[in-house]
Amino acid sequence: MTSLHPRGVFCAAATPLTADYAPDHTLFVAHTKRLIAQGCDGVALLGTTGEANSFSLAQRKSLLEVTVEGGVSPEKLMPGTGVAAISETIDLTKHALSLGVNTVVMLPPFYYKGVTDDGLFAAYSEVIERIGDARLRVVVYHIPQVSGVPISHNLIERLRTRYPETVTGIKDSSGDLANHVAMIERFPGFAVLTGADPLLLPLLPKGVAGCITATSNLCAADLAFVYRHYADPSHADEVAAAQARVVTERERTVGPRQMAAIKTLIAQATGEDGWLRLCPPLMALTTDQQRALGGG
């Protein structure tokens, strides 16, 4: 069986902002290095948690460039490149490849709802064919509660049949345990990565490739420990304790204000106020909400 790619613990990184709502390069590069030092196998920047769809193409490209220039290995970066326009998805993906970043997370075109698998297959095919680069590895992105455009198992099968060396994985942020298991069983050699932190541990014995999660901004070391030691009986108590901390962090941040809560906790941990900003229409927590979240 082909080795799963990608595999491991990846952080769906939040993006600190300047006063004019542009990505703060200095804080972001430092955060990326911190996450890797804490045990992340890589960083999935410019995704949902990273507020990517609030940024221009130029801002997205610039953030990826400065991260690579700042000393983060391109092999450890997995940027989101899927947008509503096929031509812009191609542009962002080619840009990533030009920097040596070969694996991307790709939303389907998400503006039109109720589209068919034929339409989604055509969209992904157009991107892959027009890029025409054997280095490219695509992780398709299933987050129907946000995108409104689900990735069906039949679509995965078609993409895997046509592009087995390119479409290598899926990020499943549905929170549906049964959907994860069904994909793992149906598509051997296909990297299923959960987007829900608490599901990593129960899915590991079933063959999940790892995770790409928001809460890993706060508990990367615990998720990495669970991933690396879940099958070792001598670490059972430590794995259980790490899992409990992961679940606690997830529960206190999950919900409609998840990104604001995560950014607040990063700001409280680092003392860097740039983490408190969110790009409208997302809004920061109030001072009272920040204080309550931090327990102070």
Summary of the structure (lengths in Angstrom):
residues: 296
radius of gyration: 18.2
end to end distance: 51.0
largest distance: 54.2
contacts: 998
relative contact order: 0.14
helix: 52%
strand: 12%
